[in-house]
Amino acid sequence: MRQYIEASRGHIAVEFLPAYAPELNPVEYLCGYWKQHELANVCPSEYWRLGAMARMALKKMKRKRKRLAPSCWKQAKV
């Protein structure tokens, strides 16, 4: 990998991130919102229902909270 990056002659920038940094991951902010709002107190009887409910929550969020996803990216400073 290092050889490939060096061969790119500066076209690829490498950033080293800490091993665990949820504050840098925008998905963590979305999941936090889901846990407190869209999926609060959800206890599906089957595992596949959780995936279906998460997809429905995401579609609802895209319709009603259009600025939420971009604000998660902004919060993560990515």
Backbone as a chain_set.jsonl record, in Angstrom:
{"seq": "MRQYIEASRGHIAVEFLPAYAPELNPVEYLCGYWKQHELANVCPSEYWRLGAMARMALKKMKRKRKRLAPSCWKQAKV", "coords": {"N": [[0.826, -1.17, 0.0], [1.908, 1.236, 0.795], [3.812, 1.627, -1.22], [2.142, 1.981, -3.422], [0.794, 4.334, -2.718], [2.937, 6.12, -2.589], [3.66, 6.04, -5.27], [1.592, 7.422, -6.382], [2.222, 10.05, -6.39], [1.47, 12.224, -4.698], [-1.26, 12.474, -5.168], [-2.913, 11.06, -3.572], [-3.965, 11.391, -0.325], [-3.092, 10.52, 2.96], [-4.675, 9.874, 5.963], [-4.355, 9.359, 9.35], [-6.317, 7.775, 11.674], [-7.697, 7.508, 14.985], [-7.959, 4.333, 16.726], [-10.508, 3.801, 17.804], [-13.042, 5.885, 17.39], [-15.863, 7.095, 17.732], [-16.987, 9.619, 17.542], [-16.114, 10.636, 15.173], [-17.517, 9.364, 13.256], [-20.218, 9.656, 11.229], [-22.425, 7.929, 11.115], [-22.779, 7.002, 13.673], [-24.058, 9.122, 14.934], [-26.512, 9.13, 13.594], [-27.488, 6.614, 14.375], [-27.705, 7.054, 17.097], [-29.761, 8.95, 17.106], [-31.828, 7.37, 16.084], [-32.088, 5.459, 18.147], [-33.091, 6.997, 20.231], [-35.355, 8.223, 19.202], [-36.788, 7.265, 16.696], [-36.649, 4.432, 16.932], [-37.104, 3.941, 19.575], [-37.903, 2.065, 22.425], [-38.507, -0.188, 20.918], [-39.015, -3.545, 20.404], [-38.515, -6.061, 18.641], [-39.985, -9.196, 17.724], [-38.705, -10.963, 16.096], [-35.535, -11.278, 14.465], [-35.261, -10.294, 11.804], [-37.275, -8.462, 11.643], [-36.34, -6.227, 12.967], [-34.485, -5.162, 11.145], [-36.27, -4.49, 9.084], [-37.84, -2.581, 10.406], [-35.89, -0.657, 10.902], [-35.257, 0.128, 8.291], [-37.728, 1.263, 7.543], [-37.811, 3.353, 9.38], [-35.638, 4.845, 8.479], [-36.546, 5.634, 5.928], [-38.75, 7.192, 6.7], [-37.414, 9.154, 8.12], [-35.938, 10.332, 6.068], [-37.986, 11.54, 4.666], [-39.26, 13.288, 6.523], [-37.298, 14.512, 8.105], [-35.219, 15.94, 6.588], [-32.835, 17.341, 6.822], [-31.384, 16.078, 8.744], [-29.493, 13.939, 8.263], [-27.396, 15.318, 6.771], [-26.663, 17.066, 8.847], [-25.583, 15.322, 10.679], [-23.228, 14.572, 9.411], [-21.98, 17.042, 9.459], [-21.713, 17.438, 12.213], [-19.914, 15.431, 12.815], [-17.721, 16.465, 11.682], [-16.653, 15.794, 9.191]], "CA": [[0.0, 0.0, 0.0], [2.791, 2.406, 0.847], [4.387, 1.823, -2.551], [1.088, 2.518, -4.283], [0.559, 5.732, -2.324], [4.109, 6.889, -3.038], [3.612, 6.103, -6.734], [0.525, 8.342, -6.797], [2.85, 11.376, -6.468], [0.735, 13.271, -3.991], [-2.686, 12.501, -5.508], [-3.632, 10.389, -2.488], [-3.559, 11.853, 1.006], [-3.349, 9.523, 3.992], [-4.997, 10.418, 7.276], [-4.377, 8.325, 10.369], [-7.379, 7.992, 12.634], [-7.58, 6.655, 16.168], [-8.571, 3.009, 16.579], [-11.927, 3.892, 18.125], [-13.424, 7.295, 17.462], [-17.24, 7.209, 17.251], [-17.336, 11.019, 17.262], [-15.725, 10.92, 13.794], [-18.343, 8.544, 12.386], [-21.566, 10.224, 11.162], [-23.429, 6.894, 11.333], [-23.019, 6.921, 15.117], [-25.053, 10.143, 15.272], [-27.796, 8.648, 13.091], [-27.932, 5.521, 15.246], [-28.126, 7.669, 18.352], [-31.084, 9.538, 16.877], [-32.773, 6.254, 15.97], [-32.304, 4.842, 19.452], [-33.859, 7.874, 21.108], [-36.595, 8.72, 18.609], [-37.498, 6.39, 15.765], [-36.697, 3.04, 17.373], [-37.172, 3.882, 21.044], [-38.821, 1.062, 22.987], [-38.836, -1.216, 19.933], [-38.535, -4.871, 20.785], [-39.089, -6.975, 17.649], [-40.003, -10.612, 18.121], [-37.796, -11.68, 15.213], [-34.389, -10.453, 14.077], [-35.466, -9.637, 10.515], [-38.188, -7.322, 11.837], [-35.537, -5.072, 13.352], [-33.991, -4.591, 9.889], [-37.407, -3.874, 8.393], [-38.209, -1.365, 11.142], [-34.828, 0.326, 10.685], [-35.446, 0.669, 6.937], [-38.899, 2.143, 7.582], [-37.422, 4.562, 10.119], [-34.773, 5.632, 7.605], [-37.403, 6.257, 4.905], [-39.518, 8.241, 7.378], [-36.474, 10.216, 8.445], [-35.603, 11.017, 4.816], [-39.126, 12.372, 4.279], [-39.634, 14.306, 7.5], [-36.124, 15.171, 8.698], [-34.285, 15.973, 5.462], [-31.558, 17.952, 7.193], [-30.76, 15.323, 9.823], [-28.286, 13.245, 7.798], [-26.306, 16.278, 6.568], [-26.209, 17.629, 10.117], [-24.723, 14.305, 11.31], [-21.911, 14.724, 8.774], [-21.401, 18.285, 9.953], [-21.361, 17.219, 13.608], [-18.721, 14.585, 12.841], [-16.643, 17.278, 11.083], [-16.056, 14.994, 8.132]], "C": [[0.881, 1.248, 0.0], [3.407, 2.693, -0.514], [3.371, 2.438, -3.498], [0.845, 3.995, -3.983], [1.723, 6.605, -2.774], [4.119, 7.046, -4.549], [2.549, 7.07, -7.232], [1.001, 9.787, -6.868], [1.995, 12.488, -5.871], [-0.742, 13.345, -4.322], [-3.544, 11.835, -4.434], [-3.071, 10.902, -1.165], [-3.962, 10.797, 2.033], [-3.584, 10.241, 5.311], [-5.048, 9.255, 8.257], [-5.408, 8.696, 11.421], [-7.162, 7.105, 13.849], [-8.332, 5.343, 15.961], [-10.075, 3.045, 16.848], [-12.287, 5.352, 18.31], [-14.849, 7.467, 16.937], [-17.643, 8.644, 16.932], [-16.938, 11.434, 15.849], [-16.573, 10.157, 12.785], [-19.773, 9.09, 12.364], [-22.67, 9.204, 11.417], [-23.752, 6.756, 12.812], [-24.076, 7.945, 15.544], [-26.441, 9.734, 14.784], [-28.348, 7.54, 13.981], [-28.397, 6.047, 16.598], [-29.503, 8.295, 18.239], [-32.142, 8.443, 16.811], [-33.115, 5.686, 17.33], [-33.199, 5.683, 20.344], [-35.209, 8.267, 20.536], [-37.34, 7.659, 17.804], [-37.661, 4.961, 16.286], [-36.714, 2.901, 18.892], [-38.238, 2.871, 21.463], [-39.283, 0.02, 21.973], [-38.209, -2.527, 20.379], [-39.147, -5.888, 19.815], [-39.005, -8.427, 18.114], [-39.053, -11.448, 17.274], [-36.722, -10.727, 14.711], [-34.636, -9.686, 12.776], [-36.397, -8.435, 10.644], [-37.418, -6.054, 12.242], [-34.982, -4.389, 12.109], [-35.089, -3.883, 9.131], [-37.812, -2.572, 9.078], [-37.164, -0.269, 10.949], [-34.952, 0.946, 9.293], [-36.633, 1.618, 6.886], [-38.557, 3.446, 8.293], [-36.534, 5.448, 9.254], [-35.586, 6.336, 6.521], [-38.212, 7.407, 5.508], [-38.631, 9.44, 7.674], [-36.109, 11.018, 7.2], [-36.728, 11.937, 4.376], [-39.328, 13.551, 5.218], [-38.464, 15.104, 8.054], [-35.008, 15.238, 7.665], [-32.91, 16.508, 5.833], [-30.808, 17.164, 8.259], [-29.462, 14.644, 9.379], [-27.145, 14.222, 7.506], [-25.786, 16.887, 7.876], [-25.341, 16.623, 10.885], [-23.316, 14.362, 10.723], [-21.214, 15.972, 9.306], [-20.926, 18.12, 11.401], [-20.081, 16.404, 13.729], [-17.499, 15.311, 12.264], [-15.877, 16.477, 10.041], [-16.109, 15.788, 6.837]], "O": [[0.61, 2.204, -0.727], [3.518, 3.849, -0.923], [3.709, 3.319, -4.288], [0.709, 4.806, -4.899], [1.516, 7.707, -3.284], [4.543, 8.084, -5.058], [2.596, 7.497, -8.386], [0.274, 10.657, -7.348], [1.823, 13.55, -6.469], [-1.43, 14.218, -3.793], [-4.76, 12.027, -4.396], [-1.866, 10.852, -0.921], [-5.062, 10.249, 1.966], [-2.801, 11.098, 5.72], [-5.729, 8.262, 8.0], [-5.375, 9.789, 11.985], [-6.513, 6.064, 13.751], [-9.23, 5.256, 15.124], [-10.834, 2.363, 16.159], [-11.876, 5.98, 19.286], [-15.034, 7.936, 15.814], [-18.551, 8.863, 16.131], [-17.379, 12.479, 15.371], [-16.365, 10.293, 11.579], [-20.476, 9.0, 13.37], [-23.746, 9.571, 11.889], [-24.883, 6.426, 13.169], [-24.895, 7.663, 16.418], [-27.434, 9.961, 15.474], [-29.537, 7.529, 14.302], [-29.365, 5.546, 17.171], [-30.318, 8.192, 19.156], [-33.215, 8.565, 17.402], [-34.284, 5.454, 17.64], [-33.981, 5.143, 21.127], [-36.122, 8.609, 21.288], [-38.414, 7.212, 18.207], [-38.713, 4.351, 16.094], [-36.369, 1.846, 19.425], [-39.337, 2.841, 20.908], [-40.338, -0.589, 22.149], [-37.019, -2.594, 20.69], [-40.168, -6.503, 20.119], [-38.068, -8.82, 18.808], [-38.64, -12.53, 17.693], [-36.959, -9.529, 14.552], [-34.245, -8.524, 12.673], [-36.319, -7.498, 9.85], [-37.815, -4.943, 11.89], [-35.003, -3.161, 12.022], [-34.875, -2.797, 8.592], [-38.093, -1.576, 8.411], [-37.507, 0.909, 10.845], [-34.773, 2.153, 9.133], [-36.555, 2.67, 6.252], [-38.967, 4.521, 7.857], [-36.662, 6.672, 9.289], [-35.342, 7.506, 6.227], [-38.341, 8.468, 4.897], [-39.038, 10.589, 7.504], [-35.983, 12.241, 7.263], [-36.48, 12.987, 3.784], [-39.542, 14.678, 4.772], [-38.632, 16.263, 8.433], [-33.95, 14.641, 7.865], [-31.918, 16.145, 5.2], [-29.702, 17.547, 8.639], [-28.44, 14.765, 10.055], [-26.022, 13.985, 7.951], [-24.597, 17.187, 7.991], [-24.465, 17.021, 11.652], [-22.33, 14.218, 11.445], [-20.011, 15.96, 9.568], [-19.856, 18.61, 11.765], [-19.263, 16.641, 14.617], [-16.376, 14.813, 12.354], [-14.647, 16.473, 10.003], [-15.657, 15.305, 5.798]]}, "num_chains": 1, "name": "protein.A"}
